């Protein structure tokens, strides 16, 4: 796809375009909305932020309002003495709405005075009339109020329409109200839900279900070291709530994010059970340092060595992704790759509620390659070997026997394997193994979780336990995880709060090799269908292909099913993550918090390959091999913060954060390998008679930080946020261990202006702008020091142990530094049914860590230095639409992201870095594919003469390579860029539809303009020197003659292997993947009432059911890996396609 984007001054052109668009939007909004201007006073419209779901007394609500607005309340104590508590949901409410909710059901009213005083008094008794129930027979109506998921709504209000008669639901969601007539209309309402009017029609018992109203519930998002109302966010933050993922069974957190958030690319490059997808935020911001975003779990920063696989996805309450520097700079030197904040579920005040989530499904490989069977492969081998023979021995005949061929040449590639002769003769009933069917299998996947939450006004809790079991679709692989969670929060007093969270987990994994040797994927493709998996007695057929194929120069691969099934390759991990805090309100508005958290992770891996298995290029028996390794991480963090929050003069809102943090990590590794086992029965290393290697290492790092942030807004419409962090890291040089990371952002809520009143068509508009600096500290722990390595030497005729510096010291080594500018807007339309966010950004990363050549007299060849610069810039947009048509609810989200990266500079005098088959050049994207360009196939001898040739030799039927430097020969100087791994754009779409008891949702993920080099494609599947198995595409489309042309070189063409590095085998890996399709049904409450259950939902999910791509390998999703060598894959575990049945039960 050719797409020019932001070259030269185009980025500034985009900014000018956005500026013009903003002016047009303001004018449009004012024009269509002027008639709907509101005359409400500001006092009653002040917004109150409710930080969490809670149940408060009216007095506590007064205190909450006073803390955020300075309003004072005058009331008689007896008026509220017996009033029930009010259930509040997390969000933002206007003062008058909050007062209506807590006072009107208790027959109370209020009025605002000019001096910020609210007078609360009893509602006046109205004379009997059409709007009262006085003097009329009272009809008692009872019922329950729940949400669409069956959850009760304590505190929901019930009013008789046209009267002042009202009440509230109790903690169980039940209500009772006396009305004046049998056809009265009741109005039901609750914060964050659509109000509902119900005509009684002589009914006295009701079951009311309120539907979520996203437009009325102002979302609170988690930010670094706190939370904030979404309408006041001035940075670029993408958020995913539990409700968006709760109805689909995800195996891990990262999969739940795939295709859901703009600017966040999730790449699942392997389907191995227990593997974690790669997450990239706004492109790649480094060349040699780490690329992982910082993960913060419930306030605990995790190092890059920690996988989030141990986190149960159903425990998650929200995921926030901090994309721009202004949002992420509060995490300083670790935030250049973005920050992901994961918040787990907390307890909710009220009766203890239990939830069971269970699922079971079957997985199969998502894609199989269309390979040749035994008869087809025999024909291809014969054709290719005849061509080699006739080219090697001029005048020979294709009918010559192997004996004649051996007499004419020593080249074994001209021999016809004797075991394919029956296939050439067309004999029926021969062995015809489909090795893909043998390797891949149907595998079960299941998950079972139970959780409980509840509490009282002082203590809340959430506890869960989960078992997850995923069989691998490749023989010999599986993964099991046992995890639990405890989240507890308690108030010791009105001022002192304590909280703790713990997450223990144990996982067990049976692994298979990914890569080349022993990889069932790679070796399965190299396995010929002429050989069986099993002997007639059911035992494995061992080393048959090695013994026979090796005689003819063909792949001598062992039976990959036997290797995967018999070889022991296990890993067991034990993890404990957690933290605890104490929070104390010193004075009103000033809170001190101390937090201590950490994690310990222990891992053990064991490997044993018995002697009765052959190895690549060696038949059994072989030397048994074993190895064992351990890995342990201990990490702790201590943080102390002060937070001050104050509202002044009913117009100024100020929040100040100050903090100090220290974190330290220690890693220990041990490994040992051996051989010479006396037998294959004892696999532990104590049985090995020869120790091949033994190693042990200890490394550690520490980080000390000082941080601060100021957030201010004027009248809730002019927004300002500024943050700064000073980090000191042990990973960097003595002269540069400390760095400062500032940021600032502003926002303007245009819809709050008097000249821009809201309307049904245009609900809200906000402009945002930010600037900030972040760092990347993901380098080796002692990268700035001269590390000693072994250097044995001869002394007095004996070998003596010695040491020498192995790395060059650099006391000025520092972090890579990224500076980001971000402009954005948020708008909503049609009573908040449609919301849109657009961001444009530019990130310059300076001080890239590169190994620079140094003079030989220094004793080193290179030195790691901060030098070089790259740039990422782009535009991203997201859209959410929610509506209701009758009883049909529709909720859809869409996002699209464009990002371009460019290398600005490298080392002194350096214009490019060639790394394998990738190149990084100044002025071009990072890590582009690099190689030769095929422009056709020699079809006549005249073309052979006219076109340049590699090594001065070429033949008809071979590839023609472009002579890009026009020197008349094909050499390494003719290599060129062949495309980039980084996509033109990524996009996602997901939608949920609910109708009565049924729900249906699906999600799509798309990537466009990405290229990937699958080494199996060029090395084996399309090699014109047939070796392993081949695709039918090659078999049917190889060039044979002028009358039978093709797009691939003729079988048996001269092999110069340049084609393996050519554009022909760099695939367009663009794809559209249907991630999930789910259909669910919630049982009628009347059916489950006798079972004492609140809710039962049954569902079926199809995962990865469809993928649309032209990629020729198993899986177009491949992670960047090394930024200098992205998009290169070999023998990766394919993705699975699964169908899962599940149930959600609440009681």
C-alpha positions, 0 to 999 in steps of 0.5 A: 500500500502506497501511503505518504504520511506526514513527510516534511512539514505535513505534520504541521499541516495536520495541526493546522487542519485540526485547528481549522476543524476545531473552529468549525466544530465550535461554530457548528455547535454554537449554531445548532445549540443556541436555542437550547441555552440553559439558565441554571445557576452554576452553584447547583451544577457543581460536579461531585466526584464519587471515587468508588461505589459506596453507601453513605448516610445523608450526613456523610453526603453533606460532608462529601459535598462540603469537601469538594465545593465548600457548601455549608448545610443548615438543617435540623438533626431530627430531619435526617436521624432515621433516614436510610443510607444512600447507595452511590455509584462511582462517577460524577454527579451534579450537586442538585442531582445528588441532593435530589437523590438523598433528600426527596425520597425522605420528604425533604427539600432544599434551597441554595443561598447567596453565601454558599449555604444550603438550607435543608427543610421538610417538604411543605404539605400540599393541599389535596388535589390532582398532584397529591395522594391525600384523601385517596385510597392508598394502593401498596406496590412492591418490587425489585430494581436491578440492572440488565445483568441482574445486579441489585440497585440499592438506593434507586429512586421511585416516584409517583409521576405528577406527585411528590410521593417517592421512596428508595430501594433498600440494600437488596434492591427492593422497594415499597410505595403506596400510590393513589390509583391503580393506573399510576405511573411510577418513575424509576431512576438511578445514577448512570442508568436510563430512567424508566416510566412504568404504568401500573395497569392494576399491577402491585408487584413489579420487577424493574430492570434499568439499563446503563446510560453511558451519557449520564455516568461520567467515567472515572479513569485511573491515572498514575498515583490517583484517579480523575474524572474523564472529562478533566483528563488532558492527556491521551489515555485509553481505557478499557473497563471490565464490562467491555470484556466480561462476556468473553473468556480471555486467556490473558489480559493482553488478548483482551486488549487486542483491537480494542484501544487506539494506538495499542497494538497487541500481537500474538505471534505464538499460540504456545499455551502460557505465552504472552502476546507482545504489546506495542504503544505508538510504535517503536521508540528504541533500537537496542533497549527494551520495547516493553511498556511499563505494567503497573498492577494495583499501584505496583510497578512490574519490571520487564522480566515479569509476565502478566500471565499470572493475572486472572482476566476476570479479576480486572476492573479496568485497564488504562493505557497512558500513551502520551508523555504528559500522562506517563511522565509521572513514571519518568525513566520507565515510561517511553514505551507507554504505561499500562495501569491494571486495576483489579476488582474491589469489594462493594459495600453490601451483602456478600455476593458470589460469582462463578465463571466456568468454561470449557472448549476445544481448540484446533489449529487456526490454519494448515498449509496446503502441502504436497502428499507423498505422490506429489512430492515424489514427482517434484523430487524426481523432476528437480533431481533430473534437472540437476543431473542433466545440468551437471552431466551434459548428454545424460538421460533422465532415465539413467539409474542411480548406479549410472548417476553415481558413476557420472557424478559424486553429487548426491542431489542427482540421485532418485531416492529408492523409497519414492519409486513406488510412489512414482509408479503410482502404487496404491495404499502406500504410507502417506503421512500428513505430518501436520495432522500428526503434529496438530491435535484437538486440545481442551481448554477450560477455566473455572473461577469463583469470587466473593465480594461484599462488606460493610461501611468500614470494611470491604473485600474481594476474593477469588480463586481460579484454575485455568488449563489449556492443552496445546494444539501441538503434541506435547504442549500444555499450560496450567495456572492456579491463581487467587486474589485477596483485596481488602480495605478497611477503615480504622477510623474516619481518618485512617484507612488500611488496604492490602492486596495479594495475588499468589499463583502457580503455573506449570508448562510443558513446552515445545521448541520454537525455531529450527531443530526439534521444532515440530513446526519447522521439522514437521514441514521438513518431514516427508510423507513417505515415513510413518509416525508409528510402527505396526505395533503402535510404537513410534517409528524412530529415525527412519527419515534420518537413516534413509533421506540422509543418503540422498542429501535430504532433510534428516529430521527425527520423528517430530511427534516422538520428539515432542511427546517423549522429550521432557521440557517443563517449566514451573513458576511460583509467584506472589505479588502484593502490596499494602497501604495506610492512608491518613487524612491529616486535615480536611483535603490533605491525605498522607499515604504510605505503600509497600509492595513487591513480588517474588517469583521462582521458576524452575525449568527441566529438560531431558532428551533420551538416547533412543531419540535421534537428533537433527542429522544423527540417527538414534541411539544418541547421547542423552542430554539433560539440563536444569535451570532456576530463576528467582526475582525478588522485588520490593517498592516503598512509596510515600505520597501526600495529596492535597485537594481543595475547592476555592470560591466555588470556581477553583479546583486544585489537587497537588501530589508529592511523592517519594519512591524507592524500588529494588530488584534482585535476580538470581540465575543458575543453570547446569547441563549434562550428558552421559546418562547410564540409562534413560530411566533417571532424568535428573542431572545427578545421573549425568556422568559428564557436566557440559556446563554450569553457570550462576549469576546474580544481578540487581538494580535500584531506582529512587524517585521524587515526584510531583503533580499539580492539577487545576481547573477553573469552573470545570472548564479550563484545565491544567496539569503539570508533573515532574519526576526525578529518577536515579537509576543504578543502571546508568553511569556515575555522571548521569544516574539522575534524570528529570522528566517534566510534563504539562498539559492543558484542556478546554471544555468548550461545552461548558462555556455560556456561548456554547450551550449543550443540545441534543445534537452536540453534547460535549466538546473538549480540546487537549494539548500536552508536552512531556519527557519520558525515559527508557531504562530497559538496558543491562543492569551494569551496562555502564561498567567494565565487566570482567569475563574469564580469560584463561592463559598459560603460565609455566606450562599450565592453564591458569584462570584469568579475568579481563574486561569484556565491556567498555566502561561509560560513566556518561551512559544514560537513558534514552529520552523521548519528548512527546507533543500531543494534540487531541479533542473529545466530542460527543453527540446526540445526548452522548450516544456517540463519542469521538476522540482524535489525537495527533502526536509526535515523539522524538527519542534522543540518546539512542543506545548504540555500540559505537566503534572505538580506537583499538588502543582502548582495548575494546572494539566498541562502546555503548553510548547515547547517540542517535535519534528516531521519530514516531508520529501519527494520528489515532481516533476512537469512536463509541456509539450506544443506543437503544431501539425498543428492547434492543441495546447496541454498543459499538466501539471502533478505532484506527491508528496511523503511526510512522517511524523514521530514523533521524540519525545514528552514530558519527558518520554512520548512515545505516545499520545492517542486521541480518536481513534487515536494515536501519537507514537514516531517513527511513523506518527502523529495521526494514527488510533488506535483500535482493529484488527478483524481477522475473525468470530467465525464459530464453538464452537471450535473457540469460545473456542480456541480464546481469548474473550472480557469480557470472552463471545463470540458466533458463528457469532461474530467478532474474535479480535486479542490478540496482547499482548497474555494475553488470553483476549481481552482488551484495551491493544490489540489496535494497529495502523490501518493505517494513514490519511497521504497519500503515495503520491498525484498526479494531471494531467491536460491538455488543447487541442485547435483546431481552434475554439474549446478548451477541458480541463480536470483535475484529482486529485489522493490520494493514501494510505490514510485511513479514519474512517467514524463513520457512517460506523461502528456505523450505516451502518454496525452495526450487531445490526441493528438500523438505515438503513443499506447498501446492502453490509452488508445485503448480506454479513453478516455471517449466517452459515457455509453454508452461511458465510460472512465477517460481523458479523451475524445480532443480534450478541452480541454487544460489540461495539469494532468493531466500533474501529476496522480495519474493519471500517477504510477505504482505502480512496484512490481515483482518481477524475476527477475534471473538464471536459470542452468543449468550442467553440470561435465564429468566429470573422466575426460572432460577428463583427457586434455586436461590440464584440471582443470575445465570448466563450461558454462552458460546464463544468462537475464538479466532474463527476467521482470518483473512490474509495473503500471508503464506505462513501459519500466522501473519501476526509476528511481534517486532522482537529486536527493533533492528530485526523485526518481522522475522519468524521461524518455526513459531507455534501456530494460533489456535481456533476454539469453540468454548461453552461457558456459564456465569452464575451470580448468587 
